[in-house]
Amino acid sequence: MNIQDIIKELSISTESKIVLLVADGVGDLPSKEGKTTLEYANTPNLDELAARSVCGLTDPISRGITPGSGPAHVSLFGYDPIKCQIGRGVLEALGIDIELTKDDLACRGNFATIDNNGLITDRRAGRISTETNQKMCSLLQESINEIDGVKVIIKPGKEHRFVVVFRGKELEDGISDADPQLTGKKIKYAEALRPESKESVRIVNQFIDKALEALKEQHPANAVLLRGIAKHPGLPSMNELFKLKPAAIATYPMYRGLAKLVGMDVVDTGETIADEFVALKDNYQQYDFFYVHIKKTDSYGEDGNYDAKVKIIEELDGCIPQLLELNPDVIAITGDHSTPAALSAHSWHPNPFLLYSRYIRVDEVKHFSENEFVRGGLGRFPAMEAIPLMLANALKLNKYGA
């Protein structure tokens, strides 16, 4: 019996409420004036809450491993990120309300820019507008409806992101990304990671060629990059495992997809952080677990925009009083992974983690920051242990053993 089986056996349903607030990629490295974005930002509300909480640092996968958003979130939701391999295409498809079947192979796509030599100059096509994205997807769908008997479904996401679903019998996953992950490189085609995937790879690569032809005059969105090519993994829900009635408040499709994958209801919200806290309040009586996702901390980290990331942290701090007014039994505030502005990418650094409830032992931490949390009472622990900690502090776990 593994730890997840034990938690499943001990979990009970109660009226107590848990809020997990995930500031995506919030962890950072010292940069401006030798401070991280959390240290530089003015965060009186987060600091005050940290002083009444127990704090620590989490590793999404293991020390030194840089996680993608999928495994990082799966870990926070209490699932083993090594055993639960989830393709990003599945998450993006679920996030924009595509109902996946057992015959579907889903991909997350980026519109990108290539030059006259076929070299990638921008992996995000200048973060084109969502409206432009919709036009590009319509153009592609008109050009590519089917490939050798496999139906092709193309749907827009936000900005440069879109989803492609290949629907046909005997499609297999186990396919590499068709994305070199770097500018200055040529378009990369998918490769089979196991023999059964060769026919599916042929279909995917035909799609890439057809897309390049259809987009050749559509600068800056004149190319496509495909990632996370996968089938639905069929995970047990958080209700099955932890007896929770969970809700997700997230603006970006991938994170809505992650929530759906583990059985959360995705509630309606606007686009801003303030809108998300309004949605939390409006739905507070209907659920006992809330996942609230803040995206822009990660976006600005990936852009290397230190000052904009600071402003988003300060905007989030201004909403903390609204969270406290709801008086949840447990509050956890953390990141799924770190995205230092100095690296403009995800990193392996541990994430700050705050836990508040009436049953904690308050530690010596006074400020919400990475370096301060090194002194926290929770120490450094696997992110997968966050859910048991939240359940225990919400009195949702029975005793183990006699």
Stockholm file with secondary structure:
# STOCKHOLM 1.0

chainA/1-402         MNIQDIIKELSISTESKIVLLVADGVGDLPSKEGKTTLEYANTPNLDELAARSVCGLTDPISRGITPGSGPAHVSLFGYDPIKCQIGRGVLEALGIDIELTKDDLACRGNFATIDNNGLITDRRAGRISTETNQKMCSLLQESINEIDGVKVIIKPGKEHRFVVVFRGKELEDGISDADPQLTGKKIKYAEALRPESKESVRIVNQFIDKALEALKEQHPANAVLLRGIAKHPGLPSMNELFKLKPAAIATYPMYRGLAKLVGMDVVDTGETIADEFVALKDNYQQYDFFYVHIKKTDSYGEDGNYDAKVKIIEELDGCIPQLLELNPDVIAITGDHSTPAALSAHSWHPNPFLLYSRYIRVDEVKHFSENEFVRGGLGRFPAMEAIPLMLANALKLNKYGA
#=GR chainA/1-402 SS CCHHHHHHHHBCCCSCCEEEEEETTBBCCCCGGGCCHHHHSCCHHHHHHHTTSEEEEEESSSTTCCCCHHHHHHHHTTSCTTTCCCCHHHHHHHHTTCCCCTTEEEEEEEEEEECTTSBEEETTTTTCCHHHHHHHHHHHHHHCSEETTEEEEEEECSTTEEEEEEECTTCCCCBCCBCCSSTTSBCCCCCBSSGGGHHHHHHHHHHHHHHHHHHTTSTTSCEEEEEEEECCCCCCCHHHHHCCCEEEECSSHHHHHHHHHTTCEECCCCSSHHHHHHHHHHTTTTCSEEEEEECHHHHHHHTTCHHHHHHHHHHHHHHHHHHHHTCCSEEEEECSSBCCTTTTSCBSCCEEEEEECTTSCCCSCCSCSHHHHTTSTTEEEEGGGHHHHHHHHTTCBCCCCC
#=GC SS_cons         CCHHHHHHHHBCCCSCCEEEEEETTBBCCCCGGGCCHHHHSCCHHHHHHHTTSEEEEEESSSTTCCCCHHHHHHHHTTSCTTTCCCCHHHHHHHHTTCCCCTTEEEEEEEEEEECTTSBEEETTTTTCCHHHHHHHHHHHHHHCSEETTEEEEEEECSTTEEEEEEECTTCCCCBCCBCCSSTTSBCCCCCBSSGGGHHHHHHHHHHHHHHHHHHTTSTTSCEEEEEEEECCCCCCCHHHHHCCCEEEECSSHHHHHHHHHTTCEECCCCSSHHHHHHHHHHTTTTCSEEEEEECHHHHHHHTTCHHHHHHHHHHHHHHHHHHHHTCCSEEEEECSSBCCTTTTSCBSCCEEEEEECTTSCCCSCCSCSHHHHTTSTTEEEEGGGHHHHHHHHTTCBCCCCC
//
